[in-house]
Amino acid sequence: MWSKSESRLRAIPIAAMLIAGSAQAETVTGKINGHGCAHGGHTCPADKLDPHLRFEPDFVLQQGSGEYVFLSNVPRDTKVRYVLEEARAKGEINPRYNTMVVEELAVKKGDSFKTVWTQAAQREAFGYIYGDGWFQFSGEMP
């Protein structure tokens, strides 16, 4: 039986290995698809008005080969907005969990990709909302 200190000491190297060696910067191009459908090997919803969208718990970026990656920090509403569209995500992939921490998400418009979401813009919006924006109320009305 291990003592608490022994189990803590054994956990540190494992955590360090996960943090240090599991992520790699990459760019992935594919279509945004419902996870259940991607896992089942097909594309859905049928179109952007398909009621099936409501029942998909998450959406993934699926490559032509069928492989897919979860866009872990991109809001669900952003993924739904661009479902079935060709997209490109840049970020760090954790191959163990098949997830990407996205720095930038771009969607194909015509012959080029247009950036529709960035981690930096999300942070800036949160800073405004939770810092000096909407949730600041001193109790006095202007």
C-alpha positions as CSV (number, residue, x, y, z in Angstrom):
1,M,0.0,0.0,0.0
2,W,1.3,3.5,-0.9
3,S,1.3,6.4,1.4
4,K,-0.2,9.7,0.3
5,S,3.3,11.2,-0.2
6,E,4.4,8.2,-2.4
7,S,1.4,8.4,-4.6
8,R,2.0,12.2,-5.0
9,L,5.6,11.6,-6.0
10,R,4.6,8.9,-8.6
11,A,2.0,11.3,-10.1
12,I,4.4,14.2,-10.7
13,P,6.4,12.5,-13.5
14,I,3.3,11.3,-15.2
15,A,1.7,14.8,-15.2
16,A,5.0,16.3,-16.4
17,M,5.2,13.9,-19.3
18,L,1.6,14.7,-20.3
19,I,2.2,18.4,-20.2
20,A,5.7,18.3,-21.9
21,G,5.3,15.8,-24.6
22,S,1.7,15.4,-25.6
23,A,0.9,18.5,-27.6
24,Q,2.2,19.6,-31.0
25,A,1.4,22.6,-33.1
26,E,-0.4,21.7,-36.3
27,T,-2.9,22.9,-39.0
28,V,-5.8,20.7,-39.8
29,T,-8.2,21.2,-42.8
30,G,-11.5,19.5,-43.2
31,K,-15.3,19.9,-42.8
32,I,-17.0,20.7,-39.5
33,N,-19.2,17.7,-38.8
34,G,-21.3,16.4,-35.9
35,H,-19.2,14.1,-33.6
36,G,-21.8,11.3,-33.5
37,C,-21.9,11.3,-37.3
38,A,-18.1,11.5,-37.7
39,H,-17.7,8.6,-35.3
40,G,-20.2,6.6,-37.3
41,G,-18.4,7.3,-40.5
42,H,-20.8,9.6,-42.2
43,T,-21.5,13.3,-42.7
44,C,-24.5,15.0,-41.0
45,P,-26.5,17.0,-40.6
46,A,-28.0,17.0,-44.1
47,D,-28.1,20.8,-44.2
48,K,-27.8,23.7,-41.8
49,L,-31.5,23.6,-40.9
50,D,-31.5,19.9,-40.1
51,P,-33.1,19.4,-36.6
52,H,-30.3,16.8,-36.0
53,L,-28.0,19.8,-35.2
54,R,-29.8,20.2,-31.8
55,F,-29.0,16.6,-30.8
56,E,-25.3,16.7,-31.6
57,P,-23.4,17.2,-28.3
58,D,-20.3,18.5,-30.1
59,F,-18.8,19.1,-33.5
60,V,-15.4,18.1,-34.9
61,L,-13.2,19.0,-37.8
62,Q,-13.2,15.9,-40.0
63,Q,-10.6,15.4,-42.7
64,G,-11.3,13.6,-46.0
65,S,-9.7,10.5,-44.7
66,G,-12.4,10.2,-42.0
67,E,-10.0,11.2,-39.1
68,Y,-11.3,14.0,-37.0
69,V,-10.2,16.3,-34.1
70,F,-12.2,17.9,-31.4
71,L,-11.9,21.7,-31.3
72,S,-11.9,21.9,-27.6
73,N,-11.9,25.6,-26.9
74,V,-14.1,26.8,-29.8
75,P,-17.6,27.6,-28.6
76,R,-20.4,25.3,-29.8
77,D,-22.3,28.1,-31.4
78,T,-19.3,28.9,-33.6
79,K,-19.0,25.3,-34.7
80,V,-22.7,25.1,-35.4
81,R,-22.6,28.3,-37.5
82,Y,-20.0,26.8,-39.8
83,V,-21.2,23.1,-39.8
84,L,-20.7,21.4,-43.2
85,E,-18.3,24.1,-44.3
86,E,-14.6,23.5,-45.2
87,A,-12.5,24.9,-42.3
88,R,-8.9,25.1,-41.2
89,A,-7.8,25.1,-37.6
90,K,-4.4,26.0,-36.3
91,G,-3.3,25.0,-32.8
92,E,-1.9,22.3,-30.6
93,I,-3.1,18.8,-30.9
94,N,-3.1,16.3,-28.1
95,P,-3.0,12.9,-30.0
96,R,-4.0,10.9,-26.9
97,Y,-7.4,12.6,-26.6
98,N,-7.7,13.6,-30.3
99,T,-8.3,17.3,-29.3
100,M,-6.9,20.6,-30.5
101,V,-6.6,23.8,-28.5
102,V,-7.3,26.1,-31.3
103,E,-5.5,29.4,-31.8
104,E,-7.3,30.3,-35.0
105,L,-10.3,28.9,-37.0
106,A,-10.8,29.9,-40.6
107,V,-13.6,29.0,-43.0
108,K,-13.3,28.7,-46.8
109,K,-14.9,31.6,-48.6
110,G,-14.4,31.4,-52.4
111,D,-10.8,30.7,-53.1
112,S,-9.4,31.6,-49.7
113,F,-9.9,31.0,-46.0
114,K,-11.4,33.8,-43.8
115,T,-10.6,33.8,-40.0
116,V,-13.9,33.5,-38.1
117,W,-12.6,32.8,-34.5
118,T,-9.3,33.3,-32.6
119,Q,-8.3,32.4,-29.1
120,A,-6.9,36.0,-28.7
121,A,-10.2,37.6,-29.7
122,Q,-12.1,35.3,-27.2
123,R,-9.7,36.3,-24.4
124,E,-10.2,40.0,-25.3
125,A,-14.0,39.6,-25.2
126,F,-13.9,37.8,-21.9
127,G,-11.6,40.6,-20.5
128,Y,-14.1,43.2,-21.5
129,I,-17.2,41.3,-20.2
130,Y,-15.7,40.2,-16.9
131,G,-13.1,43.0,-16.4
132,D,-14.3,46.5,-17.1
133,G,-17.5,45.8,-19.2
134,W,-20.9,44.3,-18.7
135,F,-20.5,43.0,-15.2
136,Q,-19.1,46.1,-13.6
137,F,-21.9,47.8,-11.6
138,S,-21.1,50.2,-8.7
139,G,-24.8,50.5,-7.7
140,E,-25.0,54.0,-9.0
141,M,-27.0,54.8,-12.2
142,P,-25.5,57.2,-14.7
